[in-house]
Amino acid sequence: MSKLLTAGIKEIKKLPSEMQDNVGMDLIEHAAAWRALREKIMEGVRELDAGLGRPLDKKEFMKEFRRRHAKKK
């Protein structure tokens, strides 16, 4: 365990039990999300290594990105 994580846990131990549980659940969810992202990245790398990639159409990519992430008023 890293020194920073150890220091963080030391601080969390000072919180009331219910707050510790909330922080613990947040940490578990956060770690799971990072593991899932890492696996998706590795899957993409394996696909590229296997020659399954295709050229990226930058204009189409940005169009789709804006469509998905545009803030609705």
N, C-alpha and C positions, 0 to 999 in steps of 0.2 A: 504494500500500500504506500502511496506517495506521502511525502511530508505534508503537502497541502491538504490532501484528503483526511489525513490523520488530524490535522489542526481543525478542519471543518467539523469532523465528528466530535471532537473535544468540545467545540462551541455548541453543537446541537445537544449534547448531553446536559447542558445547562438549562435547556428549555423544559417546560412542562411536558409530561408524558404524551398528551394528546398532540401537541405540536411536533414532538419527535416523530410520532407515527405519520403525521402529514408530510413532514420533510422526507422521511424514509420512503413513503409511497411515491412522492415526486421523484426521488432519486432513482428508484427502481424503474419507473416509467421512462425517465430520461435515458437511463442506461439501455433499456430495451429499444428505444427509438434509435439510439446511436448504433446498436448492434444490427438492427434491421437495415439502416442506411448503409452500413459497411457491407452487409451481405449483398444488397442491391448493386453497390459499386463493384464488388468482386464478381458478381454475375455478369455485369457489363464488360468487365475486363476479360473474363473467360470467353464471352461471345466475340469480342474483338479479336482475341488471340486465335479463335477458331475461324476467323475470316467471315463472320456473320454481320459485320458492320456495313453501313452504307453511307454514301456521301451526305453531308449535312447541307440542307438548303437553308442558309442563314435567314433569308427573308421570311420563309415559311415558319421557321422556328420562332422568330420574334413575333410574328403575327399570332401564332398559337399561344406563346407565352403571355402576350398582352391580353388575349381573349380570356385565358384562365385566371390571370392575376389582376385584372383591371378592377379598380375600386368602383363599386356601384354607388351612384348618388341617390 
